[in-house]
């Protein structure tokens, strides 16, 4: 198997990829996401970001299989990435409270000149959140590195009432989209499931 590079420092993506008996190295592309304007299409936006990250890393690791991803929350024609600070997190959580939004993740798998892409969308409904609940959530959960200012795993999932779609997409790495893209470069994740 060729070397695998996870082009992300996300602990959630590392955790999901670690479900499989494959060795990989994490290496952030340091791509400036702020340099890409959002023009109204969340699928196109996350694809551009994941492809841009892959392009940087493919010049460093020309023989490797490179996996890059970008996740955003989308509601009312706006995207929500990682909050700038706790004040921004409070604003985002207040806007998401009691409503549906979509989580989009763009995945890119690159090996040499081959490049494959997928976008996964998951619909998420939030509970109605009180001011006290939002403040408590911000105080107790590490959320400044999370799109939309929340996580779905462990107790951080309390704001989430229900989802339609892939749970792992909300964590940042949709597992079946990953399986399909890895298969394109000759890696069958069914053969690497951990017991």
C-alpha positions, -999 to +999 in steps of 0.1 A: +000+000+000+013+035-008+018+060+020-014+077+031-014+113+041-044+128+060-042+164+050-058+176+082-050+181+119-085+174+129-086+149+158-121+137+146-108+129+111-078+111+127-102+091+149-124+080+120-095+070+098-081+051+127-112+028+126-092+009+099-059-010+100-041+014+077-011+035+086-012+072+078+005+104+086-012+137+093+001+168+075-019+200+073-018+218+040-019+252+058-042+264+029-058+298+036-095+290+035-103+327+039-088+332+004-118+314-012-150+335-013-184+317-008-205+323-039-237+306-028-231+269-035-219+250-004-210+218-025-188+238-048-172+257-019-161+226+001-149+209-032-127+239-040-113+240-005-105+202-004-090+202-039-068+232-030-055+215+001-048+184-020-029+204-046-005+218-020+002+183-004+005+164-037+036+185-045+052+174-012+041+138-014+039+129-051+038+091-045+013+091-017-025+088-015-036+121-001-070+126+017-082+161+022-115+174+034-134+205+043-166+207+063-191+236+067-225+242+081-250+258+058-283+276+067-302+304+051-277+309+022-249+313+047-220+291+056-207+286+091-171+275+095-151+275+127-161+304+151-136+332+155-141+333+193-167+325+220-189+356+210-190+343+174-198+308+187-227+322+208-241+340+177-238+308+155-255+285+181-283+310+186-289+311+148-289+273+146-312+268+176-345+250+170-339+248+132-326+225+105-293+231+088-271+211+065-235+199+071-215+196+039-181+179+036-161+179+005-136+150+002-107+148-022-084+117-027-054+123-048-026+100-061-002+113-086-023+128-114-054+110-104-079+130-083-114+120-071-140+141-053-172+136-034-195+158-014-217+145+014-247+164+029-263+156+062-294+175+075-293+183+112-321+196+135-311+214+166-331+215+198-344+248+210-315+261+231-318+286+259-292+313+266-280+294+297-276+262+277-256+279+249-234+296+275-229+264+294-221+246+261-195+271+251-179+270+286-177+232+287-170+221+252-140+227+230-158+241+199-135+268+184-121+241+160-155+229+149-176+241+120-209+255+132-195+257+168-206+222+178-197+186+177-220+156+175-199+131+194-199+125+232-218+150+253-211+177+228-240+163+208-267+176+232-278+204+208-286+179+181-322+166+181-321+145+150-301+139+118-309+127+082-278+113+066-243+103+076-234+107+113-197+106+105-202+135+080-212+157+109-179+147+126-160+157+094-153+125+075-182+106+059-172+070+061-190+057+030-178+085+008-143+078+020-147+041+011-158+049-024-129+073-030-103+050-016-116+022-038-108+044-068-071+043-059-071+006-051-078+006-013-107-015-002-116-004+033-137-036+038-103-054+040-090-032+068-118-031+093-106-033+129-122-059+151 
